[in-house]
Amino acid sequence: MSGDADRPSGTPASGDDGEGKGKREGDGDGEGESENGTTDGYRRVPSTGLEDGSEDTIQLLVANDGDRSALRELLADRYRVVTDRLEDADLYLVEDRAFPEYREALRERTETADPTFVPVVVVRGPDSSRRSWPALEQRSDPPVVDDVVDAPIDPPLLYRRLESLLVRRRQSIALADQVATLEERERELRGFKRVVEQTGHSITITDTDGEIRYVNPSFEEVTGYTASEAIGRNPRILQSGEHDEAFYEDLWGTISSGEVWKGEVVNERKDGTRYVVEQTIAPITANGDIEGYISVNSDISDRIQRERELRQRERELEVLRQILTRVLRHNIRNALTVVSGYAERIATDLEEPYAGMGEAILETTDKIERTSENARAISAILEESGGVTEHDLATVVENAVATVRERYPAVTIDVDVPSEYRVLAGAHLQHAVDNLVENAAQHNDADEPRIDIVAETAEDVRLVVEDNGPGIPEHELEPLDSAEETPLEHASSTGLWLINWVVELSDGCLEFDVSEDGTRVEIELPAAGTVDPA
């Protein structure tokens, strides 16, 4: 470039001093233009802007203030022009004399941006053609300079060449975005494939005609068909004959309409054995069109078998329960009636030691009968839905105490249960309290057996039954804590089980405190009005 600071170097004068008098065809009134269509040494064309409405940034790297101002004025109508320090731009326009200074920085920017294209254009002054300029003839890979514009500058030609380079840049950006999108999709597909191949569910992908295109390893394991045997065939290879045509018509009608189908299907393996799957089939869509179907199958054969066995077991237990609660209880009652009759005659008609034997037999038959009644009550409790009703606690306790006093007249029983205490409990609360009080009396071998029954209330109602007997053996309480009964660990009295279940079904709490001084049993029950009886 020349040393003329008034216009870009190498820009020819317009045949005079650059002050125009003529008017260019197709322009406005031509003010400030010369006859040959130049303005400040540049032929100017109207600005059309970018077709997509975006604004490309051009970085001017020109040392001469006049040249830089002229170029900025020439390009400002079409582009965003920056002339300050080196920054990110869509195109770099560099004068030949400044290029060596920026060469490495521009190389770094173009290499860093790769594969996005960042064009570099050099403006070569007229004196450059008369000297060797190796920087423009470099053979590095990739080259730093993408185009060279010779001065004097022809604006229309400059615009075309710049726009051509910027179009390439925009295309490279769009292509880079597409590549990034494809790479992201590829990563997602790889992740999806890993999940599909590692899942324990059998997965099948078919096209719209139902032809299998993919199966995962679980499919091979469950069905016995290898991938090569299944791909290209129809899923009907798994049909067991369990379902009719209407079943499959409904299935295909659902998924072909774009909806998801779910249900249980009985399939058949390659070896002919049947299995049950919980199947979900969903359409695979793209731009609203169905391109195939994916089927996810969970083998539930074991669960189905367990459910069948459980139902069978429940039926067997129901039969057994009926036998125990009806037939055996009826038979036991009849048998005990006969035994009690003979035992009573022995106790009254014979002398000792036979009379004592008769009393022992009567006591044992009485215990067996109460155990039978407890078993009947337990069976009834298990049949209940768990609902609770309102009970007058004082009346319940009075009934239990009256029975125990009749059976165990030697036991002193003190009762302090206010008449206004009402609780919410299951229908068999009376039976539970009967057993609780009787248990305190039956096993009390103290010299002066005593039972204290007290009720108190805060949020709930607490019923306390305390005796001075030997206490309940630990082995009888352990099954209640573990919630199970085994041949080696069992309560000798079904009464304890009955009490426990009644309290649990009443949403209450049962506690035992056994010491050398006796046994203290606490039952907490909801006070009437604190819970919904329903």
N, C-alpha and C positions, 0 to 999 in steps of 0.2 A: 504494500500500500504506500501511497505517496505521503509526503509530509504536510500536504494541504489539510489544515484542521477544519476547513469550512465545509467539506463534503467528504463522503467515503473515498478512501484511497482508490485510485484507478478508475474512478467514475468520470466518464468523459463529460466535457462541457457540451452544451446542446448547440454548439455552433456559435454561441455568443457567451455572455456572462452567466447563462443559466436562468435569466429572468424571462419567463415565457410571455408571449403576446398572443399566441394562437389558442385554438380550442380543439380538444381531442374528441373525435367522433364517438358519440354514445355517452359522453360524460356530461357534467353540468355546464355551468357557464364558463368553465375553464379558468376561473380566477386563479392566478398564481402559477399557471402552467405555460410552458413554452409551446412553440408551434409543432415541435416533434413529439409532444406529449410527455415531457419530462417535468418533474418537480424536484427541485434540489438535486438534480442529477439522476433521479429515478423515474422510470415510466410507471405510473400508478394505475391500478385497476380497482373497480369497486369491490368492497368486502362482501363476501357471501356467507361467511361463518361456516361452522361445521354442520354437517347434515344431522348428526345425532344431538346437536345442541350442547355438546361438551366443549370444554375449553382446554386446548393443549397448551402446555408450557414450553417455551423456547428460552434457553439460557444463552445469552450473548456473552462471549468471552473475547472482548475487543478492547485493546488498550487505549486507542485514540478516542478522546471524548467526542469529537465531531463525527467520526465514523460510527461510534456506538449510538449516538443520538439519531443519526440518519437511519440506521438499520432498525432501531426501535420504532421510529415513526413509520417506517415502511411496513413493519409486521404487526403493529399494535392493533390494527383494525381486525385482524384475523386470529391472533393468538395472544395468550398471556405472556408477556415478555419480562424477563428478569435480568438484571444487569449487575446485581451486587455480587456477593461472594458465591462461590460454587455451591449449588444445591441440587436436590433431585429435580429433574426436568424430563420432559418427553423427548426433547431433541436439543443437542448442543451445537450452536453455530459459532465457530472459532476462526479468528483471523489467523493467517499463516504465521505471522510473526509471534503470536501468543501461544501457538500450539505446543511448542516444546515445553513451555512452562506447565501446561495442563495435561500433557500426554499420559503420564502414569496415573494421575487421579482419574482421568477419563477411562483409562484401561480398567482400573479397579471397579469403577461404577458399571461399566458394560459387562464385565465378567461376573460381578455380583448379581446383576439383574438377570443374567442368562437363566432360563431360555427366553425371557422377555426381551424383546429387541429395543435397544436404546440407540438411536442413530446419532452419529457425529458427522457434521458437515464443516468443511474448511473453506473459507473464503480466500482465494489465492489472488494476490495482487498481480498486476501486469509485469512487474519486474521479476516475479518468481519464475516465469517461463524462461527467463534468460539466465537463470542460475540453477544448479543442481539442488534439489530439496529432498534428501533421502527420507525425511519424516513422512512425506506423502506417498512414497513408493515402498513403504515398509511391507514386509511379507510375513509378519507375525500372524499367529492363528489363535483367536480370531483377530482380524485387523481392527485397529481403533477407528480409522476413518472410513466412513461408508460412502461419502460422496464429496466432490470438490466443485465449488462454484467459482468461476473466474470473474474477476472484475475487468471492465465495468459490468455491474450487475444489471441483468435484464429482469425486472420484477415479475412479469408473468411466468418466465422460465423458472425463477426462484420459487414462486408459489407452487408451481406444478411439482418441482423436485422435492420441496419440503413436504407437500401434501402426500406425495407418493411414499416417502419414508414414514410419515406419521400413520398412514393407512396400514403399512406393514407393522408398525408398532401396535396399533389397535388390534390388528388381527393376532399378533403374538400374545397380547394380553388376554384376548378372548380364548385363544387356544390354551394358554396356561391355566386359565380358570377351568376350562373343560377338562384338562388333564388332571388338575387338582381334584375336581369333582369325581372324575373316574377313579382316581387313586383312593379317594375317601370311600367311594362305593365298593371298591375292591377290598379295602380293609374291613368294611362292614360285612361283606360277603364271606371273607375269610373267617371273621369272628363268628358269623352265623353258621358257617360250615362246621367249625369246631364244636359249637354248642350242639348242633344237630347230630354230629357223629358221636359225641360223647354222652348224649342223653340216653336214659334207659327206656324211653318211649320209641316205639316203632314208627318211622316216618316215611311216607311215600309221597312223591310228587308226580303228577300225571299231566298230560296235555289236555286240551279241551275235548278230545275224543276218548279220553280215559286210558290212553296208552302210558304205561309207566316209564318215566324218564329218570327217576332217581329213587334209590332206597338207601337208608342208612344202615350201619352195622347191626343195630338192634333189630331191624326188620329181618335180617339174615338169621340172627340168633333165635328170634321168636318163631318165624315161619318155617325155617329149614330151607328156604330158597336162597341161593346166592344172588348177588346183584346181577351177574350176567344172565342168570336164569329168569330173573323177574323183569329186567329192563326190556322194553319193547312189547311186553305182554299186558293184558288187561287185569285189573285187580280181581276180576271174577275167578282167578285161579285160587283164591282163598275162600270162595263161597262154600258153605257147608251144606246147603239145602235146607237150613233151619228157617230161612225167611222166604216169603213168597215174592212174586213179581211186584206186587203193590208196594212192598217195603222198599225195594230198590227204585221204583218209579218215583216214590216220594223223596227219596234221598237225592236222586239226580235232578229232579224238578226243583228242589230247594237250592242246590248249589249252582245250577245253571242259571238261576234267576239272580245270582249274586249274593245270596244269603248263606249263612253258616249253618251246617247241619250237625247235630249232636245226638248221640244215642248209643245203646249197647248193641253189639253185633257179635253173633256166634260165627267164628271163622274156622277154617280147617287148615292144618299145617300140611306140609309136603308129605309127611308120613301118614296122613289120614287122621291124626288125633285132632280133637276139637279144643278150642280155647275161646274165651270171651274177652272182648276188648271194649273199653269205653272210647268211642271214636268221635273225633271232631274233624270235619272236613270244611275247609274254607277256600273260596276262590282266590286266585292270584291275579290281580288286576294291574293294568298299566294304561294310563290316560282314559280310564273308564271302561276299558275293554278287558274281558276275561281271557287270560292267556294260559291258564291251567288251574290245577287244584292241588292243595297240600293237605294230606291226611295225617293226623297225629293220633296214635293208638296206644292206649295204656292197657296192658294185659291185667285183667282183674279176675282171672280164672280162680286164683287162690282165694281171693276175697269172696267170690260167689260160692265156692265150695264151703268156706268157713260159715257163711251165712246160712247155707242149706243145713250144714251140720248143727248149727246153733238152733235153727228152727226145729229140727228133728229132736234135738236134746230138750228143747222147751216143751215139745209135745210129750216126750217121755216123762219129763218131770211133772207135767200137769197130770198125767195118768197116775204117777206115783203119789202125788199129793192127794188126789182124790181117794186113792186106796188108803193112804194113811189117815186122812181126816174123816173118812166116812166108814169104810169097811173095817179097818183095824180098830178105830176108836169105838165103833159099835160093838165089835167082838170083844175088845178089852173090857168095855163097860159090862157086858153080859157076864164075862168070865169073872170079873171082880165082884159082881153081885153074888154069884155062887160061892166064891171063896169067902167073902165077907159073912155070908149066912152061916157057913160051917164054922168060921173062926169065932163068931159071936156065940154059937152054941158051945164051942170048946171053952171059951172064956167064962161062961155062966154055969155050965153044967158040970164041969170037971174041976177037980182040985189041983193045987199046985203039984208039980211045976207046969202042968198042962194048961191051967187057966192063964198063966203068964204068957205061955206060948201063943194062946189065942189072942191075947191083947196085942202082942207084937205083930201077929198076922194082920189084925185089924188096922193097926197103925201103918203097916206097909201098904196095904191095899188102899188106904186113904191117901197115902203119898202118891201112889201110882195113878190114882184117879185124878188127883190135882195136876200131876204132870201131863196127863192126857188132855185135861181141860186147857192147860197152858199151851200145849201143842196146837190144839184147835184154835186158840186165840191168836197164836203166832201166825198160823195159816191165814186167818181172817185179816190180820194186819197186813200181810204181804199182798193180799188181794185189794186192799184199799187204795184209793187214788192219792192219798196223802193229805186230804182236806182236814181241817180242824174245826172244832165246834167249841162253844162256850160251856164251861163247867163251874159249878159251885164247889170250890175246893173244900170248904168245911164239910159239906154233905158227903163228898167222896171219902174224906178221912174218917168221918163218923161211921160210915158203912164198913170200911175196912177194919176199924177198931172193934166194932160190935162182933164181927165174925171171929176175930182173933181172941177176944175175951172169952167167947164161948168155948173155943177150942183149947185155950191155954189160960185157965182161970188163975194160975199161980203167978202170972206175969202182971206187974203193975204198969199201967199205961197212963201217962199224963199227956193231955192234948191242949195246945194253945194255938188254935187256928181261927182267926176272926171270921165271922159269918159273911163279911162283905168282900172277902177275897174271891175273885172270879178269874179263871185262867182260860187260855185257848189251848186246846190239846186234841189229840186224836180220840176217836170214839172209844178206845180201849184203855183210857186213863184209869178208870175204876179198877180194872183187872191188874194194872201195873202197881197201883198203890196197895191193893190187897196183897200182892206177892211181896212187896217191900216190907210191910208191917209184919206179915206172917213169917218172913225170913228172919226178922229181928227177934221174934218170939220163939220160933221153932228151935233155933240153935243156941238159945241162951241157957247156959247151964250154971249161971251164977247162983249163989245161995239166995239172994233176993233179986230175981230177974226184974229188970226195969226197962221201959221204953219211953223216951221223951219225944213228942212230935210237936214241932214249932213251925209256924209260917210267918214270914216277914216279907215286906215289899219295898222296892225302890222303883226302878223302871220295870223290872220283871218281878215275878213272885217266886220266892225261894221256900221250898218245903224241906225241912230238916227232920230226919228220923235217926235217932241216936239210941243205941242200946249198950248195956254193960256186959255183953256176952263175950265169947272168945274171939269174935271177929271172923270175917269171911276169909277162908284160906286164899293165899296168893295165887295158887294155880287156877282157882275159879275166876279170878279177876283178869288174869292175863289174856284169855281169849277175847274179852271185851275190848281190851286196848288194841289188840291186833286185828280186830274186826273179822276174825275167822275162827272156825272150830275144827280141830283135828282130832284123830283118835287118841293122841297122846296129851293134848291140851284141850280140855273141855270143861264147861261148867256142869257140875253134878246136878244143878237145878236149872230147868228151863225158865224158871222165874226170872233169873238175872238177865237172860237174853230178852225176855218179854219186856222187862222194865227198860232196858237199853233201847230197844227198837221203838217203843212207844214215845220215849223222850226225844229220840232223834227225829221221828216223823212229826213231832210237835214243834220242831225247831227249838228244842230246849237243850239243856246241858245237864249231864249226870256225873257226879264225882263221889268217889269212895275214899274215906280216910279210916284206915284200920290201925289200931294201936293196942297196947296191952290192956287198956281200959275198956275196949269195946270197938264198935263200928259206928261211924258217922256217915250217913248218906245224904247228899244234897241234890235236890232236883230244882233246876230253874226253868220256869215256863213263862211264856209271854202273858202279861196281864191282859185281860179282855179290853179291847179298844186300842191296843198298841200295834196290832197287825190286822191285815184283812183276813177274815175267816175263810174267804173263798180261796 
